[in-house]
Amino acid sequence: MQELSKRTKSFTDSIIRRMTRVSLDYGAINLSQGFPDFEPPKEILDRLKEAADTGPHQYSITWGAPNFREALAKKQSHFMGMDIDPETEIVTTCGSTEAMMTAMMTVANPGDKVIIFSPFYENYGADTILCDALPIYVPLYPPEFNFKIEELEAAFKQSPKALVLCNPSNPCGKVFSEDELKIIAKFAKKYDTYIITDEVYEHIVYKPFKHTYIASLPGMFERTLSCSSLSKTYSITGWRLGYIIASKEIIEVARKVHDFLTVGAAAPLQEAVIAGLKFPDSYYEELLDTYTKKKDLFLNGLKELGIAHTTPQAAYYVLLDISEYGYSDDLEFCMDLAKKVGVGAVPGSSFFNEPVNHLIRLHFAKKDDTLKEALERLADMHILRR
Ligand code: GLN
């Protein structure tokens, strides 16, 4: 038998998603892969039940059902502060995972360089490899996870085709400030680089921090592929609904890539979630309030247990420092944590280009009772000490 493709050899399956399977195997509370254990809004579920009877059950238009794109354009125009044309500036995708992959394939030729901040959400590494592109990693330095301007410019000087901007950032919970975004925008224009965003946590930004869409900065819409998803905003991660918003010229190409990758996102789910896209601003305020309370509950719990951790400005992840446990391998620590303590976590090394193995990532997108139970279990984390 001939060897299978070379490009698949340089990456593994997703460790985040592997840790969900590990959590299931050990009956651990799964705080690894970030998704809620509470229900989506009732209005969306009611529409889903109706859609089961009325349809649509056949393909939608490949780049998204017209009424879905219309509702999405209205919502995003409102939040991004710009006029998005549902006819020409949106492609609906199967989650932001497909949006990012499609965006990368739209922009990059084999051999092109792509800037990625480290730590980074692990899909970006695989996305570049699958496009035969070459990542240039630029470190973000804790505790604020800021970049060094000279390191960023050195990366831009290598003529990258694109920069991936996860804002708000997973896993470090960083919100890029407007000043930081202006620096990135200035370099993107100077070195003629596209920006591919991942903004799935756009509505989970803790006060006083504020999300700025880089596409909304002057002269940036035409070089930005704004990728996001409905997963986190409406607690429907399993529905796999995402999108790219960009200029007509970019979207024309992205639609071709999307057309042949997946044909389209699930039609009845697009129909049902329109109810959510039409929610008033109060929905997003309540969502933030819910997550702010969960963050406080979980972080206070960790503090009481004396476990060192990061404080996110956004999203629902926290990095725990496991330096004092005597493990040289954070994956091994996470396996033991799932097996012996009963909590699922993601090894930090899967997010860093640098050799970092003293961090693990937990998330708090869970019911309060689940979080309390997880904290009770984490009280036993000391048994892992070597
Ligand atoms: N963004 C989520 C996380 O980091 C997972 C998303 C996914 O697995 N598609 O855990």
Boltz pocket constraint, residues with backbone or C-beta under 6 A from the ligand:
constraints:
  - pocket:
      binder: B
      contacts: [[A, 16], [A, 17], [A, 32], [A, 33], [A, 34], [A, 35], [A, 97], [A, 121], [A, 170]]
      max_distance: 6.0
